[in-house]
């Protein structure tokens, strides 16, 4: 199959789940093209992107010239070089559909982005904004034969913006063949936006189980090695992770916490560590490559993600692929019951689910991990089997291809 991925930005350090999906399709013999509105100038580019030559497959959107004369010149040049699509191109400058925006030709340039490329069997949009763009193209007369998919992930279904989405996403649900979600928590939010669930399909994001493989036996140690990995934002709970570990230190439990990730809470975390003299116990690694994440998990005893519902927006973790990555590396996980995290492990078997914001319960579970190294290892082994059966790229690729092949024909 010929598959187009439409993304807001590429590459993004934290969006390994999209890269995993692309690589699985390539290895299965499919052709992919990546359409991205922006190039990410910051962050770490994972080695797998280079290894699979994904950057060679990207078509970046080019903004129209700011100079009016150049903009008009390029406009007529585009029309003359795309004569087969002339009618459709002209349809994009219909003032009845685009209002005053027609004068900027902004929408025209977005539409032209897809012209001159090959036809696609499937167009797969990650996040709602690319999905809206593709949906509006279909409304304008484009993409009548292609099968369309949008995958919701998290920030595009912010609970505080449901009323806005109910109107904005109408065109998306009308034109998409299928919309996928990654957890029951996500599904419940989407149902509030669009109660008709006939186009919804469950498809979590996955990982390369062979890449996330522990190569060393976990060593017994008096020090409990804990790792947090995620953006340093309130709903991920990195500040809570530090408070939890601080309580253990005050109770003379030997513990080390490694925090992987970047974000707006970085300065606040640094200040807390400095004020309480915790630098001996807590390390902030910042944004790192996937290879470094794997190496860190290799030398960790417990993965900790004490996420919450953000007080400002109500947002919580939707899936949290890193929870599955940790389990694949035979690291038991300790998470809160906020959002969709609890669906991505076997409670009391591959880790524990704790009430959000209950620092005392998190402390209690970490003490248990510290004093039960054998059970910790058994949990780790079971966690890998759980992920292998439910979140490996091979398993999810079969589900994705089945979804693609069974997409409804909306061309009529």
C-alpha positions in Angstrom: 0.0 0.0 0.0 1.0 3.6 -0.5 0.4 5.5 2.8 0.7 9.2 3.5 1.3 10.3 7.1 0.2 13.9 7.8 1.7 15.4 11.0 2.0 18.7 12.7 5.8 18.5 13.2 8.5 16.0 12.3 10.6 14.7 13.9 9.5 15.1 17.5 11.6 13.5 20.3 8.7 12.4 22.4 6.6 11.0 19.4 8.5 7.7 19.0 5.1 6.0 18.7 4.5 7.5 15.3 8.0 6.5 14.1 7.4 3.0 15.3 4.3 2.7 13.2 6.1 4.1 10.1 9.0 1.7 10.5 6.7 -1.3 10.9 4.9 -0.5 7.7 8.2 0.0 5.8 9.5 -3.4 7.0 6.3 -5.0 5.8 6.9 -3.7 2.3 4.6 -0.6 2.2 5.5 2.8 0.8 5.2 5.8 3.0 5.4 9.6 2.5 5.5 12.0 5.4 3.8 15.4 5.1 4.7 17.7 8.0 3.7 21.3 8.5 6.9 22.1 10.5 10.4 20.8 11.0 11.4 20.5 14.6 14.7 22.4 15.1 15.0 21.4 18.8 15.2 18.1 20.6 16.9 14.8 19.9 16.5 12.9 16.6 16.4 9.2 17.4 18.8 6.9 15.5 15.9 4.8 14.1 14.9 7.8 12.0 18.3 7.8 10.4 18.6 4.1 10.1 15.3 3.9 8.2 15.9 7.0 6.1 12.7 8.7 7.2 14.0 12.2 6.7 14.3 11.4 3.0 10.5 10.7 2.9 9.4 14.0 4.4 7.6 16.7 2.4 7.5 19.9 4.4 4.9 22.5 3.9 6.3 25.7 2.4 4.6 28.9 3.7 3.5 31.3 0.9 5.8 34.3 0.4 5.0 37.4 2.5 5.6 39.6 -0.5 2.3 40.0 -2.3 3.8 40.1 -5.8 5.8 37.0 -5.3 2.8 35.3 -3.7 0.7 36.0 -6.8 3.5 35.0 -9.2 3.9 31.6 -7.4 0.1 31.2 -7.4 -0.1 31.5 -11.2 3.0 29.3 -11.6 1.4 26.6 -9.5 -1.8 26.7 -11.5 0.1 26.3 -14.8 2.2 23.4 -13.5 -0.9 21.5 -12.2 -3.3 21.8 -15.1 -4.9 18.4 -14.3 -6.0 19.7 -11.0 -6.8 23.2 -12.1 -10.5 23.0 -11.2 -9.8 21.7 -7.8 -7.1 24.2 -7.2 -9.5 27.0 -8.1 -12.1 25.6 -5.8 -9.7 26.3 -2.9 -10.1 30.0 -3.4 -13.8 29.9 -3.1 -14.7 32.8 -0.7 -18.0 31.1 0.3 -15.9 28.2 1.8 -12.9 30.0 3.2 -14.2 33.6 3.8 -11.7 36.4 4.0 -8.8 33.9 4.2 -9.2 33.5 0.4 -7.3 36.8 -0.1 -4.2 35.4 1.6 -4.1 32.3 -0.6 -3.0 30.5 2.6 -5.5 27.6 2.0 -4.5 27.4 -1.7 -0.9 26.8 -0.7 -1.8 24.2 1.8 -3.9 22.3 -0.9 -1.1 22.6 -3.4 1.1 20.7 -1.0 -0.6 17.5 -2.0 -0.5 18.1 -5.7 2.2 16.7 -7.9 2.7 13.8 -5.5 1.6 10.2 -6.1 -1.9 9.0 -5.3 -2.2 7.3 -1.9 -4.3 4.3 -0.8 -4.5 5.6 2.8 -3.9 9.0 4.4 -3.2 8.6 8.1 -3.3 11.8 10.1 -1.8 11.9 13.6 -3.5 14.4 15.9 -6.7 16.2 15.1 -5.2 19.3 13.4 -3.8 17.4 10.4 -7.1 15.5 10.4 -9.0 18.7 10.1 -6.8 19.8 7.2 -7.4 16.6 5.3 -11.1 16.7 6.1 -11.4 20.2 4.6 -9.5 19.1 1.5 -12.1 16.3 1.0 -14.9 18.9 1.4 -13.2 21.0 -1.3 -13.3 18.2 -3.8 -9.9 16.6 -3.1 -9.1 13.1 -1.9 -12.3 11.4 -2.9 -10.8 7.9 -3.4 -8.2 7.9 -0.6 -9.1 6.1 2.6 -8.7 8.5 5.6 -7.7 7.8 9.2 -7.1 10.2 12.1 -5.5 9.1 15.3 -6.2 11.0 18.5 -3.4 11.0 21.0 -3.9 13.5 23.9 -3.4 17.2 23.5 -6.0 17.2 20.7 -8.7 16.0 23.1 -8.1 18.3 26.0 -11.0 17.9 28.4 -11.2 21.6 29.1 -12.0 22.3 25.4 -14.7 19.8 24.7 -17.3 22.4 23.9 -15.0 24.0 21.3 -14.2 20.5 19.7 -17.9 19.6 19.4 -18.2 22.2 16.7 -14.7 22.3 15.3 -14.4 18.5 14.8 -17.7 18.0 13.0 -16.0 18.1 9.6 -13.4 15.6 10.8 -15.9 13.0 11.9 -17.9 13.5 8.8 -15.0 12.9 6.4 -12.8 10.4 8.2 -13.3 6.7 7.5 -12.0 5.8 11.0 -10.7 7.6 14.1 -8.5 5.6 16.5 -8.0 6.1 20.2 -5.3 4.7 22.5 -7.1 3.9 25.7 -10.6 3.7 27.3 -9.9 7.1 28.9 -9.4 8.7 25.5 -12.5 7.0 24.2 -14.6 8.5 26.9 -13.4 12.0 26.1 -14.0 11.5 22.4 -17.6 10.3 23.1 -18.3 13.6 24.8 -17.1 15.4 21.7 -18.9 13.2 19.2 -21.3 10.6 20.8 -21.6 8.5 17.6 -18.9 5.9 18.1 -19.4 4.0 14.8 -16.1 5.3 13.4 -14.1 4.8 16.5 -11.5 2.0 16.7 -9.1 1.1 19.6 -5.5 1.0 18.5 -2.8 1.8 21.1 0.6 2.8 20.1 3.4 0.2 20.4 7.1 -0.5 20.4 9.8 -2.6 18.9 9.9 -5.5 21.4 13.3 -6.6 20.1 14.8 -3.2 20.7 13.4 -2.9 24.2 15.0 -6.1 25.5 17.0 -6.3 28.7 20.4 -7.9 28.1 21.5 -8.1 31.7 20.2 -9.8 34.8 18.9 -7.2 37.3 21.5 -7.0 40.0 20.5 -7.0 43.7 21.5 -3.8 45.4 20.7 -2.0 48.6 19.9 1.0 46.5 16.5 1.2 44.7 17.0 2.7 41.3 13.9 4.5 40.1 13.3 6.2 36.8 10.7 8.8 35.6 10.4 9.5 31.9 8.1 12.0 30.4 7.7 15.7 29.6 8.1 17.9 32.6 4.6 19.1 32.7 2.0 19.1 35.6 -0.1 16.2 34.5 2.9 13.9 34.2 3.7 14.5 37.9 7.6 14.9 37.9 7.3 17.2 40.9 5.3 14.5 42.7 7.9 11.9 41.8 10.5 14.1 43.6 8.3 14.5 46.7 7.8 10.8 46.9 11.5 10.1 46.7 12.2 12.9 49.2 9.9 11.1 51.7 11.9 7.8 51.2 15.2 9.6 51.8 13.8 11.1 55.0 13.1 7.6 56.1 16.6 6.5 55.3 15.7 4.3 52.3 18.6 4.1 49.9 17.2 5.3 46.6 18.3 7.0 43.4 15.8 8.8 41.1 16.6 9.5 37.4 14.3 12.0 35.6 14.3 11.9 31.8 12.5 14.7 29.9 12.3 18.4 29.4 9.5 20.9 29.9 8.3 24.0 31.7 8.6 22.5 35.2 12.4 22.0 34.9 13.4 25.1 36.8 10.9 24.3 39.6 12.4 20.8 39.9 15.9 22.1 40.0 15.0 24.6 42.8 13.4 21.9 44.9 16.4 19.6 44.5 18.7 22.5 45.5 16.7 23.7 48.5 16.5 20.2 50.0 20.0 19.1 49.0 18.8 16.2 46.9 21.3 16.3 44.1 23.1 13.3 45.5 19.9 11.3 45.0 18.1 12.8 42.1 19.5 13.3 38.5 17.8 15.4 35.8 18.9 14.1 32.5 16.8 16.3 30.2 15.7 15.1 26.7 17.7 12.1 25.6 17.7 9.6 22.7 15.7 6.4 22.7 19.0 4.5 23.1 19.7 6.4 26.3 16.2 5.6 27.6 16.8 1.9 27.0 20.2 2.0 28.7 18.6 3.8 31.7 15.8 1.3 32.0 18.4 -1.5 31.8 19.9 -0.2 35.0 16.6 0.6 36.8 14.5 -1.4 39.3 11.2 0.5 39.1 9.5 2.9 36.7 7.5 5.7 38.3 4.9 7.9 36.7 2.7 9.5 39.4 0.5 11.5 36.9 -2.5 13.6 37.9 -5.4 15.4 36.3 -4.0 18.8 35.5 -5.9 21.3 37.8 -6.0 23.9 35.1 -7.3 21.8 32.2 -8.3 18.4 33.6 -5.9 16.7 31.2 -4.3 13.4 32.2 -2.0 10.9 30.6 -3.9 9.1 27.8 -1.7 6.0 27.3 1.9 6.7 28.2 3.9 4.4 25.9 6.9 4.6 28.2 4.9 2.5 30.7 5.0 -0.3 28.2 8.6 0.4 27.2 9.6 -0.1 30.9 7.7 -3.3 31.2 9.3 -4.6 27.9 12.6 -4.0 29.7 11.4 -6.1 32.6 11.1 -3.1 34.9 7.9 -3.2 37.1 5.9 0.0 36.9 4.2 2.2 39.5 1.6 4.6 38.2 -1.4 6.6 39.4 -5.0 5.9 38.4 -5.3 9.2 36.5 -6.2 9.0 32.9 -5.4 6.0 30.8 -2.2 4.7 32.5 -4.0 2.0 34.5 -5.1 0.2 31.3 -1.5 -0.3 30.2 -0.3 -2.8 32.8 -1.6 -5.6 34.9 -2.2 -4.2 38.4 -0.6 -6.3 41.2 1.1 -8.5 38.5 3.4 -6.3 36.4 3.2 -3.2 38.6 0.9 -1.2 40.9 -1.8 1.4 40.3 -2.1 4.0 43.1 -4.6 6.7 43.8 -3.4 10.0 42.2 -1.8 12.5 44.6 -1.5 9.8 47.3 2.2 10.3 48.1 2.0 8.0 51.2 0.7 5.1 49.1 3.5 5.6 46.5 6.0 5.6 49.2 4.6 2.4 50.6 4.8 0.7 47.3 8.4 1.8 46.7 9.3 0.5 50.1 7.7 -2.8 49.1 9.8 -2.9 45.9 12.9 -2.1 47.9 12.3 -5.1 50.3 11.1 -7.6 47.7 13.7 -7.9 45.0 12.6 -11.4 43.9 9.0 -10.4 43.4 10.3 -7.3 41.6 12.0 -9.5 39.1 9.0 -11.8 38.7 6.9 -8.7 38.0 9.4 -7.6 35.4 9.3 -10.9 33.6 5.5 -10.9 33.5 5.5 -7.3 32.3 7.5 -8.2 29.3 5.1 -11.0 28.3 2.2 -8.7 28.8 3.7 -6.0 26.4 4.8 -8.6 23.9 1.2 -9.9 23.6 -0.5 -6.5 23.5 1.8 -3.7 22.5 4.5 -5.1 20.2 4.8 -3.5 16.7 4.2 -6.9 15.1 0.9 -7.3 16.8 -0.3 -3.8 16.3 0.8 -3.8 12.6 -1.6 -6.6 11.9 -4.4 -4.6 13.6 -3.4 -1.5 11.6 -3.4 -3.2 8.2 -6.7 -4.8 9.0 -8.1 -1.3 9.8 -6.7 0.1 6.6 -8.1 -2.7 4.4 -11.6 -2.4 6.0 -11.9 1.4 5.8 -15.3 2.3 4.5 -15.6 3.9 1.0 -16.8 7.5 1.6 -16.4 8.6 -2.0 -20.1 8.7 -2.7 
